[in-house]
Structure formats: structure tokens, C-alpha cells
Amino acid sequence: MATYTITELMIPLADYALVSVDATLSDALEALEQARCKYDVHRYRHRAVLVRDDDGLIVGKLSILDLIRALEPDYSEHMADLNLDRFGIDDDYLAETLKTDDYWNQPLDKLCRAAAPQTVGRFMSQPTECEYIRSSATLQEAICRFVVGSHQSLLVMKDKVVVGVLRMSDVFSEICRTMREVEAG
């Protein structure tokens, strides 16, 4: 494998969807759509919004899954710490839980209307230490972090400041390109 630094594959912070911690979910969706529309059509589209505090520091991520969970926040809070597949939860259990607890019974437009004004800070996830990687790190180190940590993206740091995002999808594209090159000889 060629030796790359991750800055060659990362998306600079200036090109990523950003919102403040006090922004609404509606604001976050708008930022995500704008970033998706202006992004290079040959690369995968954005699937998360970065959240910054009043000082401009990145304090969280809001993924598409976080946005969907926000449609029924009581459900999210109730089920947040459960990894249902790990416990062998089946479709019958889920159906009974949905019926008993009355989650997701509202029409989609009503759920969206209630979620839109909620603040991003309530639903964002705060990156763990393992989700940060140095800008000088190699692609091999990044791949190891993706595999071991099961992350979809890593926040790229330079001098203790987030400067970009390295997405698994971009690393995968590079792996595919390299594999095609190697096979072609």
C-alpha cells in the first residue's frame, strides 16, 4: 500500500457541513443539503454535520441516524443504550415494544414538525478520543482506527484543532482505486 497522509484524502473543515450547538435540526438539515449539493459528484455525499461551540471548536457530530432518532426523542432516550442485535432482539419484540410504548405512531409530517425546532445539541454525539486522528497520520493508521473502532469518520487534528474530516467512504474509494491499479499491473 502506498504511503499517504490522511490530509490527502480528508475533507477540509471549510468544505464540511457545520452548524452551531444551538442550531435547530432544521438548520442542520439545510446545512447538510447545501454541503451535499455543492460537493464533488465523483465522491460520496456528506452524511453528517459537524457541530461547533461558541468559540468555533468542534464539539460534536450529527449523523443522519441522529436526525432520524430525533423524530421520536422519547424512543431514542428509552432505547439509546441498547444494542438490540447483540441481545438477540427479534422483529416480534420490536413490534410489541412499538405498540406498547406508542412510539412512531404519529404521521411523519407531525413528527418532523415537532423535531424541526429542536436544538442540535440535544441529539448530537460527542466524538470519543478514538475518533480524532493527527493530520500527519498515515492511511494505514486511519484504516486501523476505522476497523477497530467501527467509525464512519474521523476528525483530523492539527495543533489540537480540527482541520478536516476523514470519511471511511473516501478511504474505501482509495482502496478500490489502488486495487484496480494493482490488478491492471
Number of C-alpha atoms within 10 A of each C-alpha: 9 8 8 13 17 23 20 12 17 21 19 15 16 9 12 20 21 23 26 23 23 16 17 19 26 18 19 26 19 14 19 24 17 14 20 17 12 10 15 10 9 6 10 13 16 20 17 24 25 25 25 19 14 9 7 12 13 22 17 22 24 25 20 15 11 19 22 15 17 25 23 18 20 14 16 17 12 10 11 12 8 10 10 13 8 7 8 9 11 10 9 9 12 12 10 11 12 14 12 9 12 11 14 14 11 12 8 11 10 10 17 17 12 13 20 18 13 19 19 27 21 15 23 22 16 14 14 9 8 13 19 19 21 21 21 13 15 17 21 15 14 23 15 11 18 19 12 10 11 11 14 15 22 22 25 25 18 12 8 9 12 19 19 22 24 25 21 19 15 16 19 12 14 14 13 12 11 14 13 11 10 10 7 7 6
